[in-house]
Amino acid sequence: MNSIFEQINSILGSFFFFDIFFGKMEETSMPFIVAWLIVGGIFLTFRFGFINARMFGHAFKIITGKYKTADDVGEITPFQSLTTALSATVGLGNIAGVAIAIAVGGPGATFWMILAGFFGMTLKFTEVTLAQIYREIRPDGRIMGGAMQYLSIGLASKGYIKLGKVLAVMFAVLAIGGSLGAGNAFQTSQAMGALSERIPFFQEYPIIFGLILATLVGFVIIGGIKRIASTAEKIVPVMVFIYLAASLWILITNASQVPAAILTIFHEAFAPTAVAGGLIGVLVQGFKRAAFSSEAGIGSAAIVHSTASVKYPVRQGMVALYEPFIDTIVICSMTALVIVTTGVYDPSGEFANLVASKQGAALTAAAYGTVISWFPVILSFSIVLFAFSTMISWSYYGERSWTYLFGEKYTLLYKLIFVSFTVISSITSASTLLEFSDLLILGMALPNLIGLYMLQGVVHTNLKAYLSKWKSGELDKECIEKGVCEPKS
């Protein structure tokens, strides 16, 4: 299995990860796909007037249901779509991904992760708004939405019919691969790595763990988006609370070391150690892991957000602003501070074997264990919960992409493949799966961002119209009539 993955990685890497500097910079390189995400995030943030900051408060009101209308159409609520999307992003990208970023790129990678999260908020807003604009409600009542739709339908409306179709198919194929790689294989591998530290039985019989997890995942995903959303709505708040509470406890315990850790992060962001591969190297690690964690610019979350019940497409786009904020700016930052203050990322330290093998989840568990001796036990089981929630959400992304290509009647086949992959991935190496996951997830950004660039004018028109209604008080009148909000002061 490892040999097969390595061959796939080699082919994909030569296409998506070619160095835009063509080897002219010593010690490091800038992968094309990472540069593609950086430029896209910065451009759209300026294009929409820093929508990620100025509409943050309004977005919270939407999430809490203060702008419900009788004209809302969809399968799930805006909050359910947010928690489902978060269940895919708040997980091992935060626990394992952050540890890997710091182990490979040094503490400075944290700064670039946060910055990537900030610009990623606008990327997420743009893709989710487009997903709502171009979604399709099918005869059976199910919604088909996401990058596949706005790439094919949106670009067709601009006269680029063939280009849109090619990009949509390309995205769907990568999304299916990403669901099996990052959304399944990587989750299974990292969860098993953390749990087997506590239950040695799984070290000897990893396939048993794979079978158990596959059974649980299969039970949920067979029920479709409503069961997935209902499960995510219950799991996400609990697991985030547990994780953040433990993080805060450790940071309070190590309060005297936090200022030094913050200074180290900022210093090494611009003057990284040799192991980081220079400034570009640490920047690449930060943006790469942020993209893997929040999936901003990837187009995946747009699939589930397209099913949300809202009247205005822009409204759900604003809800999506909270994904990179919660996932990357808050949770990843706290994880990073715990890892830096405890010093477990040192490649020559006590946990050098975990650093070398890129067992990020186990490394993070070790960091928490240096302060709360018993917490790694809870964290190990929490990691399984994080992995489980990510898998059920990514199964939906893959299923919708599969359906776009082959039709509704073949969705069960995809679900069986997804469950089978859980078992297969329990017996492959973490390092190989990490590279495979990176390639597929980041690869989705290529067709997706082409769509965002070409359709950003449509988003701008919708945003301008929405803000005009908001400023005039028209939006408040809609909800005042239902008694769910107060007049805008």
N, C-alpha and C positions, 0 to 999 in steps of 0.2 A: 504493500500500500504506500509506504513512504517513497519508493522509487517512482510510482505512478504520479504522486503529487509533485515530486521534484521535477519531473519532465513537464508537467502542466505549468508549474511556476516559471520555468525557464522560458517557455513560449510566451506566456502572458507578460512576464517582466520585460522582455525585449521590446514589447510594444508600448505598454503603459508607463514604464519606469525608465525610459531612456533619458540620459542626462542632457538637459538643455544647454549645459556649458560644454558639452562634447569632450569632457575630460580635461579641459583647459585649466580648471581650478584644482590645486593640490589638496589632497587628503579627503575631499568630499565631492558630492555631486548634488544637483537639484533635479529630482525626478520631474518629468513633464507634468504628470497628473497632479502633483502637489502644488506646483506653480500655477496650474490651471485653477485650482481651488482658491488659492490665495488671491489671485487677480480678480476672480469672480466675486468673492466675498467683499473685497474692498470697493470694487466698481459699483455693485448693487447697493451697498450701504450708503455711498455718496449719492447715487441715482435717486434713492427714495428718501433722502434727507434725514438719515439716521433714524429710520422708522423703528429700529430695534431699541432705541432709548426713549424717544418721545411718546410712543404709544404703549409703553410698558404697563402703565396704570390702567389704561382703558382695556387692555387685553385681559387683565385680572378680573375686571367686571364681567367680561364675556364668559370667562371660565366659570365664574360663580353663578351664571345663569341670569344675570340682570338684563340681558338683551334678547330674551326669548320672544319669538313672534309666532303668529298662527301660520305664517308662510314658511317656516323652517321645514326643510325636506332632507331626509337622510335615514340611515339605519341605526346610528348610535348618537349619543349626546356629544357636544364639544369636549366635555370633561373626560368622557370615556375614550374618545379618540386620542386625547392628550396622554392619558394614562397607558393606553395601549402602545402608543408610539414610545413613551418613556420606558415601558417594560422592555422594549427592544433596545433602547440606548442606555438606560440606567442599569448597568449590570457589570459584566466582566470587562467591558471597555473602561469602566471607572476603576475597578478593583485590579484587574490584571494589566490592562493597557497602560495605566499611569505608572505602575511599577516598572514595566518594560521600557517605557519612554525615558524614565529617569536612569534606569540601569544602563541603557544604551547611549542616551544623549546627555546624561548628567542632570542635576537639579534645574538648570536653566531651561530645559524643555518645558517645564511647568508654565513659565511666563508665556511662551509661544502657544501653549495649549489654551490658556485663558484668552489671549488675543484672537486665536482662531475661533474660539467659542463666541466671542463678541461679534465678529463678522459673520460667523455661521448663523447667527440669529436672523440676519437679513436673507441669507440664502434659503433658510427654512421657510421664512415668510413668503418669499417669492414662489417657491415650488409648490407650497401648499395652496396658495391663492390660485395658481394655475390649475392645480388638480381639481379644485372646486369649480372653476369656470368651465373646464372641458370634460367633466365627469359625465358618465352615461348611465341612466337608470334603465336597466334591462327589463324585459317583459316579466321575468320572475320576481321583480322587485329588488334584485341585488344590484349593487352599484359597481361599475367598472371605472376606476379612476387612477390617477397617478401619472408618472412620467410617460408611460406608454400612450396614454390618451392625449396629453397636451403636446407630445412630440408628433403624433400622427395627425390628430385633428387640428391642433393649433397651427402647426407649420403648413398643413394643407390649406388652411384659410388664408395664409400668406402667399400661396402659390407654389409652395415647396412640397408637393405631394409625395414624390419619390424619396426625397431626402428625409422627410418626416417619417415615412414608413420604415426606411432602413434604420434610422436612429431608434425608433420605437422597438423594433425587433432586437436590435443590438442591446438596448437597455433591458428588455425582458429576459434575454438569454443570460446576461450578466447577473440580473437580479435572482434568477433561479439558481445560478451557481453560487451567488453570494448567500442565499438562504441556506444552501447546503454546506457552505464553507464557514463564513463568519457567524451566520445565524444558527448553525447546528454543530458542525464538527469542532470548531474552536471552543464553543460553549461546553460541549461534552468533555473535551480533552482537559480544559482548565478546571472544570468542576470536579472531574475525577481526580486530577492531580492534587487538589486541595482536600477532598474528602478521604482519599487513600492515605493521607498523612495521619488521619484519625482512625481510620478503619483499615488496617493492613490487609484484610481479606481481599479488598478490591485491587490491591497491588498485584496479588497473585492471580486473581480472576477478574480482570477489567471488563471482560465482555458481560459479566453478570450485571455490573453497574449500567452498562449500555442498554441491556435488555429492560431493566427496571425503569430507567429514564424514558426509553422509547415507549413503554406502555403508558406511562403517565401523560406524556406529550400527545400520544395518539388519542387518548380519551378526550382531551380538550379540543384538539384541532378538528376532529371529525364533526364537532358541533358548529363549526363556522365562526364568522366574525362576532356574532352576538355572544356566544359562549366565551370566546377569546377575550372580548372586551369586558365582559362581566368578571372573568377571572382576574384580568389585569387590574381592574378597578379596585379589587380587594387586596391584591398582593402588593402592588407598587407602593402605596402610602405606608404600609407596614414595614416593608424591607428598607425603604428610604429612611424612615424614622429610626429604626434599629441601627443602621449603619452610621447615620449622622450623629446619633446620641453617643455612640462609642468613639467616633472621631473627635467630637467635642471634649469628651472626658479625657482622652489622651492628650489633646492639645492644652487643656487646662492643667493637666498633670505636668506637662513639659512646658508650661507657660514661659519660663525663663529662657528656653531655647528657641521659641517661636520667632522672635525678632531676628536672631542670627540666621535662622532658616530662610526667612523672607529675604534678607540681604544676600544670602548665598544664591537664591533663585534668581534675583535680579542681576547680580554680578555675573553669574555664569550664563545668563541669557545673552549677554553681549561680549563676555570674555570667558568662554567655556574652557574647560580643561581639555587636554589633548585627546582624551578618550572619546570626547564628544564629536571629534572630527571637524572642529572649527565652528564658526558662527553659523554658516549655512547648514552644517550637519545637525546642530542642536535645534535649529529652526525647523528643519525637515522632520525631525523626530516629533517635535511638538505638534506641528500641523497634521502629520500623518496619524498620530494617535488620537488627536482631537476629532479628525474626520471619522476614524473608526469608532470613536466613542459616541459622538452626537449624530453622526451620519448627515450633517448639514452639507448640502450641495450634492448629496448622493442621489436623492430623489426617492429613497425607500419609504420614509414616513409619509410622504404625500399620498401613498396608496391608501393608508388607513384614514388619514385626515379627509380624504375625498368622500368618505361615508358619513361624515358628521352632519348633523341637522342644523343648518344655519340658513339665513335668508341671503346674506351677502358673502360672496367668496372671500373678500378681503378680511372679513371677521374671523374666519377660521385660520387665515394666514397669521393674524395677530395672536391667536391662541398658541400657534406653533412657535412663537418667539420664546416661549418659556422652556421649550425643550433644551436647546443648547445652554440656556442660562442655568437651569437646574442641573443638567447633566455634566456640563463642562466647567462652567464658571464657579458653581458652588461645590458639587460633589467631588469632581476631579481635583479641585484646588485643595480641599480638605484632605483627600487621600494623599496628595503630594506632600503636604505639610507633615503628615504623620510619618511618611517614608523618610523624608529629609531629616526631621528631628530625631528619629530613631537610628538613622545611619545604616539601615540594612542594605542599601543599594551599593555599598562599597564592594567592588569586584574582588578585593583581596580579603574581605572580612569573613565573618562566621557563616554567612549565607551565600558564599561565592558560587556554590554548586547550583543554587536556584537562579542566580543572576546569569550564569553561563548557559543554563538550559532554557532560559526565558520562561520559567514557571512563575509568571507574574502574580497569579492568584495566591500561590503558596508563599511568595515573597511578601505580599501585602499582609497575609495572615501572620507571618513571622514578625512583621513590624508592629502589629497590634498586640502580639503576644509578649513583646518586650515590656509593655506597660500593664496590660491586663492579662495575666497568665492564663486565665481560663477562657478568654475571648476567642482565641483561634478555633476552639471547638464550635462555638456559636457561629463564627464567621465561616467556617468550613461548610456548615449546613446552610448558612445564608447564601453562600456562593452557589450552591446547588439551586436555591430558590431564584437567585438572579439569573442563572443560566436557563432555568426552566421558563421564566417569564419572557426572556429574550427569544427563546426558541419558538414559543407559541405565537409571538408576534411576527417573527420572521417567516414562519410557516405560511402566514396569511399573505405576506409580501410575495413570496415565491409562488403561492397558489394562484394569486391574481395575475401574475406575470405568465404563469403556465397556461391559465385560462385564456389570456389574451392571444397566445400563440395557437392553442389547440382546441379551445372551446370548453364550455361548462361541463360537458359529459365526461371529460377526462380528469376532473379535479381529484377524484378519489385515487387515481393512479399516482398523481404527484404526492399526495399525502402518504401513500404507502412507501414511495421512494424516500421521502423526508424521514419517516420513522426508521427505515432501514439504514439510512445514513448515520443515525444516532448510534446504532450498534457498531457500524464499521469504524466510526471515528473514535470509539473507545479503545481501539488497539493501534492507533497511529501516534506519531510523535508530535509534541506541542510546537516545536520549532518549525517543522514543515507546514503544519496547519496554520500557524501564524502568518507565514509568508503567503500561503494560498489565500487566506482570508483578506489580507491587505490588498492583494492584486485584484480580486473580484470586487470588493467593496469600493475601492478607490477607482477602479475601472468604470463603474457606473456613473461617475462624475463626468466622464467625457461626453457621452450623448446628452446627459441631463443638462449640463451647463450650456451646451450649444442651444438647447431649447430655451433656457432662461435668458440668455443673451438676446435671442431672436424674438422672444415674446415679452420682454420686460416692458415694452410700450403698452401692451394690453393690461398688465398689472398696474402700471402707472395711471392709466385712464380710470380703472376701477377704484384705485386708492384715492385719486383726486375727487371722484364723485362721492365716495364714502365719507371722506373728511369734510366735504362741503355740507353733507347732511348732518354730520356730527356737530359741526360748529354752529349750524343754524338751529339745532335743537330738535330736528326732525326724528332722529334716532331715539331720543329720550321720550318723545311723545308716543312712539310706537310701544315702548315698554310701560310708560305711565298708564296707558289705557288698560293694561293688564295688571296694574298695581305691583309691579316687580322692581321699580327703581324710583329714585328721586329726581326732580328736575335738575338739569345741569346748571351749576352756579356760574 
